[in-house]
Amino acid sequence: MSSYLPERHGPVRIGDAERDQAVAMLSDHFVAGRLTQDEFEERSEHATRARYADDLTLLFDDLPDPAELQLVQGPWSPAAKPVRQRQRQGPPPPFMMLAPILMIGLVVTSIALTAPWLLWGLFWIVLFSGAHRNRWQHQHHHRR
């Protein structure tokens, strides 16, 4: 320790941050099933009224330390599972090749069922626009 500070011989006082951290740790133990609802409420109440660090350590005497929990976790634990990296796969399945065509068919079908006049209107516009005549004239013009 520093030569300016006297040696401590008594308990160390804690603040709100330490009390909040203790309640959070108790909450983790409650979620893990190590504490019942009544035990959690009782210990949380004691943690919020604690003034010294020793008051908090009594609340955790029968609970495992977070560092020990990491060692105890077996292969069933979600934290112990290795993160799978996405592997490069071959070509997509054939259904995925047809998906755009099926989606267009679905859109056209839904329009035909809800607003058939729209499709009839597009049909007559294309029919009378003369687009097919221009193509026919263009093909015959190159043959000469």
mmCIF file of the C-alpha atoms, coordinates in Angstrom:
data_MODEL
# 
_entry.id   MODEL 
# 
loop_
_atom_site.group_PDB 
_atom_site.id 
_atom_site.type_symbol 
_atom_site.label_atom_id 
_atom_site.label_alt_id 
_atom_site.label_comp_id 
_atom_site.label_asym_id 
_atom_site.label_entity_id 
_atom_site.label_seq_id 
_atom_site.pdbx_PDB_ins_code 
_atom_site.Cartn_x 
_atom_site.Cartn_y 
_atom_site.Cartn_z 
_atom_site.occupancy 
_atom_site.B_iso_or_equiv 
_atom_site.pdbx_formal_charge 
_atom_site.auth_seq_id 
_atom_site.auth_comp_id 
_atom_site.auth_asym_id 
_atom_site.auth_atom_id 
_atom_site.pdbx_PDB_model_num 
ATOM 1   C CA . MET A 1 1   ? 0.000   0.000   0.000   1.00 0.00 ? 1   MET A CA 1 
ATOM 2   C CA . SER A 1 2   ? 0.873   3.604   -0.268  1.00 0.00 ? 2   SER A CA 1 
ATOM 3   C CA . SER A 1 3   ? 2.754   5.198   2.617   1.00 0.00 ? 3   SER A CA 1 
ATOM 4   C CA . TYR A 1 4   ? 0.095   7.936   2.784   1.00 0.00 ? 4   TYR A CA 1 
ATOM 5   C CA . LEU A 1 5   ? -2.774  5.565   3.599   1.00 0.00 ? 5   LEU A CA 1 
ATOM 6   C CA . PRO A 1 6   ? -3.016  3.812   6.942   1.00 0.00 ? 6   PRO A CA 1 
ATOM 7   C CA . GLU A 1 7   ? -3.363  0.031   7.069   1.00 0.00 ? 7   GLU A CA 1 
ATOM 8   C CA . ARG A 1 8   ? -6.921  -1.230  7.189   1.00 0.00 ? 8   ARG A CA 1 
ATOM 9   C CA . HIS A 1 9   ? -7.909  -3.368  10.113  1.00 0.00 ? 9   HIS A CA 1 
ATOM 10  C CA . GLY A 1 10  ? -11.715 -3.354  9.858   1.00 0.00 ? 10  GLY A CA 1 
ATOM 11  C CA . PRO A 1 11  ? -14.353 -4.177  7.266   1.00 0.00 ? 11  PRO A CA 1 
ATOM 12  C CA . VAL A 1 12  ? -14.435 -2.328  3.922   1.00 0.00 ? 12  VAL A CA 1 
ATOM 13  C CA . ARG A 1 13  ? -17.508 -0.239  3.110   1.00 0.00 ? 13  ARG A CA 1 
ATOM 14  C CA . ILE A 1 14  ? -19.248 -0.776  -0.212  1.00 0.00 ? 14  ILE A CA 1 
ATOM 15  C CA . GLY A 1 15  ? -21.277 1.473   -2.502  1.00 0.00 ? 15  GLY A CA 1 
ATOM 16  C CA . ASP A 1 16  ? -24.293 1.205   -4.761  1.00 0.00 ? 16  ASP A CA 1 
ATOM 17  C CA . ALA A 1 17  ? -22.268 -0.297  -7.600  1.00 0.00 ? 17  ALA A CA 1 
ATOM 18  C CA . GLU A 1 18  ? -21.181 -3.247  -5.468  1.00 0.00 ? 18  GLU A CA 1 
ATOM 19  C CA . ARG A 1 19  ? -24.729 -3.795  -4.172  1.00 0.00 ? 19  ARG A CA 1 
ATOM 20  C CA . ASP A 1 20  ? -26.128 -3.700  -7.726  1.00 0.00 ? 20  ASP A CA 1 
ATOM 21  C CA . GLN A 1 21  ? -23.488 -6.157  -8.882  1.00 0.00 ? 21  GLN A CA 1 
ATOM 22  C CA . ALA A 1 22  ? -24.362 -8.526  -6.026  1.00 0.00 ? 22  ALA A CA 1 
ATOM 23  C CA . VAL A 1 23  ? -28.068 -8.414  -6.904  1.00 0.00 ? 23  VAL A CA 1 
ATOM 24  C CA . ALA A 1 24  ? -27.210 -9.074  -10.562 1.00 0.00 ? 24  ALA A CA 1 
ATOM 25  C CA . MET A 1 25  ? -25.111 -12.096 -9.601  1.00 0.00 ? 25  MET A CA 1 
ATOM 26  C CA . LEU A 1 26  ? -27.932 -13.368 -7.375  1.00 0.00 ? 26  LEU A CA 1 
ATOM 27  C CA . SER A 1 27  ? -30.279 -12.943 -10.322 1.00 0.00 ? 27  SER A CA 1 
ATOM 28  C CA . ASP A 1 28  ? -27.977 -15.082 -12.473 1.00 0.00 ? 28  ASP A CA 1 
ATOM 29  C CA . HIS A 1 29  ? -28.017 -17.803 -9.829  1.00 0.00 ? 29  HIS A CA 1 
ATOM 30  C CA . PHE A 1 30  ? -31.822 -17.561 -9.596  1.00 0.00 ? 30  PHE A CA 1 
ATOM 31  C CA . VAL A 1 31  ? -32.183 -17.897 -13.389 1.00 0.00 ? 31  VAL A CA 1 
ATOM 32  C CA . ALA A 1 32  ? -29.833 -20.900 -13.301 1.00 0.00 ? 32  ALA A CA 1 
ATOM 33  C CA . GLY A 1 33  ? -32.128 -22.557 -10.734 1.00 0.00 ? 33  GLY A CA 1 
ATOM 34  C CA . ARG A 1 34  ? -29.734 -22.450 -7.800  1.00 0.00 ? 34  ARG A CA 1 
ATOM 35  C CA . LEU A 1 35  ? -32.041 -20.217 -5.737  1.00 0.00 ? 35  LEU A CA 1 
ATOM 36  C CA . THR A 1 36  ? -35.763 -20.350 -5.127  1.00 0.00 ? 36  THR A CA 1 
ATOM 37  C CA . GLN A 1 37  ? -37.905 -17.243 -5.514  1.00 0.00 ? 37  GLN A CA 1 
ATOM 38  C CA . ASP A 1 38  ? -38.021 -16.735 -1.740  1.00 0.00 ? 38  ASP A CA 1 
ATOM 39  C CA . GLU A 1 39  ? -34.256 -17.200 -1.345  1.00 0.00 ? 39  GLU A CA 1 
ATOM 40  C CA . PHE A 1 40  ? -33.578 -14.768 -4.177  1.00 0.00 ? 40  PHE A CA 1 
ATOM 41  C CA . GLU A 1 41  ? -35.867 -12.108 -2.704  1.00 0.00 ? 41  GLU A CA 1 
ATOM 42  C CA . GLU A 1 42  ? -34.418 -12.520 0.769   1.00 0.00 ? 42  GLU A CA 1 
ATOM 43  C CA . ARG A 1 43  ? -30.806 -12.386 -0.397  1.00 0.00 ? 43  ARG A CA 1 
ATOM 44  C CA . SER A 1 44  ? -31.513 -9.452  -2.725  1.00 0.00 ? 44  SER A CA 1 
ATOM 45  C CA . GLU A 1 45  ? -33.023 -7.541  0.173   1.00 0.00 ? 45  GLU A CA 1 
ATOM 46  C CA . HIS A 1 46  ? -29.932 -8.249  2.290   1.00 0.00 ? 46  HIS A CA 1 
ATOM 47  C CA . ALA A 1 47  ? -27.689 -7.180  -0.603  1.00 0.00 ? 47  ALA A CA 1 
ATOM 48  C CA . THR A 1 48  ? -29.446 -3.836  -1.008  1.00 0.00 ? 48  THR A CA 1 
ATOM 49  C CA . ARG A 1 49  ? -29.083 -3.147  2.740   1.00 0.00 ? 49  ARG A CA 1 
ATOM 50  C CA . ALA A 1 50  ? -25.440 -4.286  2.957   1.00 0.00 ? 50  ALA A CA 1 
ATOM 51  C CA . ARG A 1 51  ? -22.887 -1.712  4.086   1.00 0.00 ? 51  ARG A CA 1 
ATOM 52  C CA . TYR A 1 52  ? -19.707 -3.791  4.161   1.00 0.00 ? 52  TYR A CA 1 
ATOM 53  C CA . ALA A 1 53  ? -18.099 -6.264  1.736   1.00 0.00 ? 53  ALA A CA 1 
ATOM 54  C CA . ASP A 1 54  ? -18.310 -9.003  4.364   1.00 0.00 ? 54  ASP A CA 1 
ATOM 55  C CA . ASP A 1 55  ? -22.115 -8.642  4.360   1.00 0.00 ? 55  ASP A CA 1 
ATOM 56  C CA . LEU A 1 56  ? -22.156 -9.553  0.680   1.00 0.00 ? 56  LEU A CA 1 
ATOM 57  C CA . THR A 1 57  ? -19.789 -12.514 0.918   1.00 0.00 ? 57  THR A CA 1 
ATOM 58  C CA . LEU A 1 58  ? -22.200 -14.199 3.357   1.00 0.00 ? 58  LEU A CA 1 
ATOM 59  C CA . LEU A 1 59  ? -24.882 -14.157 0.639   1.00 0.00 ? 59  LEU A CA 1 
ATOM 60  C CA . PHE A 1 60  ? -22.695 -16.186 -1.724  1.00 0.00 ? 60  PHE A CA 1 
ATOM 61  C CA . ASP A 1 61  ? -21.176 -18.721 0.688   1.00 0.00 ? 61  ASP A CA 1 
ATOM 62  C CA . ASP A 1 62  ? -23.225 -21.655 -0.608  1.00 0.00 ? 62  ASP A CA 1 
ATOM 63  C CA . LEU A 1 63  ? -23.200 -20.582 -4.286  1.00 0.00 ? 63  LEU A CA 1 
ATOM 64  C CA . PRO A 1 64  ? -20.492 -21.423 -6.837  1.00 0.00 ? 64  PRO A CA 1 
ATOM 65  C CA . ASP A 1 65  ? -18.087 -18.721 -7.917  1.00 0.00 ? 65  ASP A CA 1 
ATOM 66  C CA . PRO A 1 66  ? -18.561 -17.510 -11.536 1.00 0.00 ? 66  PRO A CA 1 
ATOM 67  C CA . ALA A 1 67  ? -14.962 -18.544 -12.335 1.00 0.00 ? 67  ALA A CA 1 
ATOM 68  C CA . GLU A 1 68  ? -15.714 -22.079 -11.086 1.00 0.00 ? 68  GLU A CA 1 
ATOM 69  C CA . LEU A 1 69  ? -18.873 -22.246 -13.193 1.00 0.00 ? 69  LEU A CA 1 
ATOM 70  C CA . GLN A 1 70  ? -16.887 -21.882 -16.404 1.00 0.00 ? 70  GLN A CA 1 
ATOM 71  C CA . LEU A 1 71  ? -14.764 -24.871 -15.423 1.00 0.00 ? 71  LEU A CA 1 
ATOM 72  C CA . VAL A 1 72  ? -17.778 -26.974 -14.415 1.00 0.00 ? 72  VAL A CA 1 
ATOM 73  C CA . GLN A 1 73  ? -19.741 -26.460 -17.633 1.00 0.00 ? 73  GLN A CA 1 
ATOM 74  C CA . GLY A 1 74  ? -19.879 -29.594 -19.727 1.00 0.00 ? 74  GLY A CA 1 
ATOM 75  C CA . PRO A 1 75  ? -20.276 -30.092 -23.472 1.00 0.00 ? 75  PRO A CA 1 
ATOM 76  C CA . TRP A 1 76  ? -24.051 -29.606 -23.141 1.00 0.00 ? 76  TRP A CA 1 
ATOM 77  C CA . SER A 1 77  ? -23.586 -25.968 -22.248 1.00 0.00 ? 77  SER A CA 1 
ATOM 78  C CA . PRO A 1 78  ? -24.333 -23.396 -24.956 1.00 0.00 ? 78  PRO A CA 1 
ATOM 79  C CA . ALA A 1 79  ? -21.187 -21.498 -23.940 1.00 0.00 ? 79  ALA A CA 1 
ATOM 80  C CA . ALA A 1 80  ? -19.067 -24.596 -24.535 1.00 0.00 ? 80  ALA A CA 1 
ATOM 81  C CA . LYS A 1 81  ? -20.330 -25.203 -28.068 1.00 0.00 ? 81  LYS A CA 1 
ATOM 82  C CA . PRO A 1 82  ? -17.839 -24.148 -30.719 1.00 0.00 ? 82  PRO A CA 1 
ATOM 83  C CA . VAL A 1 83  ? -19.003 -21.452 -33.048 1.00 0.00 ? 83  VAL A CA 1 
ATOM 84  C CA . ARG A 1 84  ? -19.685 -23.008 -36.422 1.00 0.00 ? 84  ARG A CA 1 
ATOM 85  C CA . GLN A 1 85  ? -18.304 -21.134 -39.333 1.00 0.00 ? 85  GLN A CA 1 
ATOM 86  C CA . ARG A 1 86  ? -20.315 -20.987 -42.501 1.00 0.00 ? 86  ARG A CA 1 
ATOM 87  C CA . GLN A 1 87  ? -18.876 -23.469 -44.933 1.00 0.00 ? 87  GLN A CA 1 
ATOM 88  C CA . ARG A 1 88  ? -18.765 -22.846 -48.627 1.00 0.00 ? 88  ARG A CA 1 
ATOM 89  C CA . GLN A 1 89  ? -21.270 -25.147 -50.242 1.00 0.00 ? 89  GLN A CA 1 
ATOM 90  C CA . GLY A 1 90  ? -21.890 -26.204 -53.790 1.00 0.00 ? 90  GLY A CA 1 
ATOM 91  C CA . PRO A 1 91  ? -24.547 -24.776 -56.064 1.00 0.00 ? 91  PRO A CA 1 
ATOM 92  C CA . PRO A 1 92  ? -27.941 -23.977 -54.574 1.00 0.00 ? 92  PRO A CA 1 
ATOM 93  C CA . PRO A 1 93  ? -30.633 -26.644 -54.737 1.00 0.00 ? 93  PRO A CA 1 
ATOM 94  C CA . PRO A 1 94  ? -32.705 -26.792 -57.939 1.00 0.00 ? 94  PRO A CA 1 
ATOM 95  C CA . PHE A 1 95  ? -35.727 -25.344 -56.185 1.00 0.00 ? 95  PHE A CA 1 
ATOM 96  C CA . MET A 1 96  ? -33.791 -22.140 -55.564 1.00 0.00 ? 96  MET A CA 1 
ATOM 97  C CA . MET A 1 97  ? -33.188 -21.834 -59.318 1.00 0.00 ? 97  MET A CA 1 
ATOM 98  C CA . LEU A 1 98  ? -36.955 -21.915 -59.877 1.00 0.00 ? 98  LEU A CA 1 
ATOM 99  C CA . ALA A 1 99  ? -37.778 -19.532 -57.037 1.00 0.00 ? 99  ALA A CA 1 
ATOM 100 C CA . PRO A 1 100 ? -37.680 -16.309 -59.118 1.00 0.00 ? 100 PRO A CA 1 
ATOM 101 C CA . ILE A 1 101 ? -39.968 -17.823 -61.766 1.00 0.00 ? 101 ILE A CA 1 
ATOM 102 C CA . LEU A 1 102 ? -42.343 -19.102 -59.087 1.00 0.00 ? 102 LEU A CA 1 
ATOM 103 C CA . MET A 1 103 ? -42.410 -15.676 -57.438 1.00 0.00 ? 103 MET A CA 1 
ATOM 104 C CA . ILE A 1 104 ? -43.283 -13.970 -60.735 1.00 0.00 ? 104 ILE A CA 1 
ATOM 105 C CA . GLY A 1 105 ? -46.026 -16.544 -61.284 1.00 0.00 ? 105 GLY A CA 1 
ATOM 106 C CA . LEU A 1 106 ? -47.336 -15.894 -57.785 1.00 0.00 ? 106 LEU A CA 1 
ATOM 107 C CA . VAL A 1 107 ? -47.469 -12.140 -58.399 1.00 0.00 ? 107 VAL A CA 1 
ATOM 108 C CA . VAL A 1 108 ? -49.202 -12.551 -61.768 1.00 0.00 ? 108 VAL A CA 1 
ATOM 109 C CA . THR A 1 109 ? -51.696 -15.004 -60.253 1.00 0.00 ? 109 THR A CA 1 
ATOM 110 C CA . SER A 1 110 ? -52.486 -12.708 -57.358 1.00 0.00 ? 110 SER A CA 1 
ATOM 111 C CA . ILE A 1 111 ? -53.048 -9.799  -59.752 1.00 0.00 ? 111 ILE A CA 1 
ATOM 112 C CA . ALA A 1 112 ? -55.208 -11.983 -61.983 1.00 0.00 ? 112 ALA A CA 1 
ATOM 113 C CA . LEU A 1 113 ? -57.365 -13.043 -59.047 1.00 0.00 ? 113 LEU A CA 1 
ATOM 114 C CA . THR A 1 114 ? -57.722 -9.618  -57.463 1.00 0.00 ? 114 THR A CA 1 
ATOM 115 C CA . ALA A 1 115 ? -57.626 -7.270  -60.475 1.00 0.00 ? 115 ALA A CA 1 
ATOM 116 C CA . PRO A 1 116 ? -58.044 -9.202  -63.756 1.00 0.00 ? 116 PRO A CA 1 
ATOM 117 C CA . TRP A 1 117 ? -58.845 -5.983  -65.617 1.00 0.00 ? 117 TRP A CA 1 
ATOM 118 C CA . LEU A 1 118 ? -55.212 -4.910  -65.067 1.00 0.00 ? 118 LEU A CA 1 
ATOM 119 C CA . LEU A 1 119 ? -53.861 -7.927  -66.943 1.00 0.00 ? 119 LEU A CA 1 
ATOM 120 C CA . TRP A 1 120 ? -56.451 -7.484  -69.729 1.00 0.00 ? 120 TRP A CA 1 
ATOM 121 C CA . GLY A 1 121 ? -55.429 -3.848  -70.001 1.00 0.00 ? 121 GLY A CA 1 
ATOM 122 C CA . LEU A 1 122 ? -51.747 -4.774  -70.335 1.00 0.00 ? 122 LEU A CA 1 
ATOM 123 C CA . PHE A 1 123 ? -52.640 -7.451  -72.911 1.00 0.00 ? 123 PHE A CA 1 
ATOM 124 C CA . TRP A 1 124 ? -54.502 -4.964  -75.127 1.00 0.00 ? 124 TRP A CA 1 
ATOM 125 C CA . ILE A 1 125 ? -51.773 -2.319  -74.746 1.00 0.00 ? 125 ILE A CA 1 
ATOM 126 C CA . VAL A 1 126 ? -49.116 -4.777  -75.893 1.00 0.00 ? 126 VAL A CA 1 
ATOM 127 C CA . LEU A 1 127 ? -51.345 -6.051  -78.684 1.00 0.00 ? 127 LEU A CA 1 
ATOM 128 C CA . PHE A 1 128 ? -52.064 -2.625  -80.124 1.00 0.00 ? 128 PHE A CA 1 
ATOM 129 C CA . SER A 1 129 ? -48.684 -1.045  -79.406 1.00 0.00 ? 129 SER A CA 1 
ATOM 130 C CA . GLY A 1 130 ? -47.241 -2.499  -82.561 1.00 0.00 ? 130 GLY A CA 1 
ATOM 131 C CA . ALA A 1 131 ? -44.134 -3.869  -80.852 1.00 0.00 ? 131 ALA A CA 1 
ATOM 132 C CA . HIS A 1 132 ? -44.530 -7.162  -82.729 1.00 0.00 ? 132 HIS A CA 1 
ATOM 133 C CA . ARG A 1 133 ? -44.871 -5.323  -86.054 1.00 0.00 ? 133 ARG A CA 1 
ATOM 134 C CA . ASN A 1 134 ? -41.670 -3.364  -85.510 1.00 0.00 ? 134 ASN A CA 1 
ATOM 135 C CA . ARG A 1 135 ? -39.778 -6.565  -84.819 1.00 0.00 ? 135 ARG A CA 1 
ATOM 136 C CA . TRP A 1 136 ? -41.226 -8.217  -87.934 1.00 0.00 ? 136 TRP A CA 1 
ATOM 137 C CA . GLN A 1 137 ? -40.337 -5.186  -90.114 1.00 0.00 ? 137 GLN A CA 1 
ATOM 138 C CA . HIS A 1 138 ? -36.863 -5.035  -88.592 1.00 0.00 ? 138 HIS A CA 1 
ATOM 139 C CA . GLN A 1 139 ? -36.174 -8.689  -89.436 1.00 0.00 ? 139 GLN A CA 1 
ATOM 140 C CA . HIS A 1 140 ? -37.383 -8.314  -93.040 1.00 0.00 ? 140 HIS A CA 1 
ATOM 141 C CA . HIS A 1 141 ? -35.431 -5.087  -93.511 1.00 0.00 ? 141 HIS A CA 1 
ATOM 142 C CA . HIS A 1 142 ? -32.104 -6.901  -92.843 1.00 0.00 ? 142 HIS A CA 1 
ATOM 143 C CA . ARG A 1 143 ? -32.909 -9.654  -95.325 1.00 0.00 ? 143 ARG A CA 1 
ATOM 144 C CA . ARG A 1 144 ? -32.954 -7.236  -98.301 1.00 0.00 ? 144 ARG A CA 1 
# 
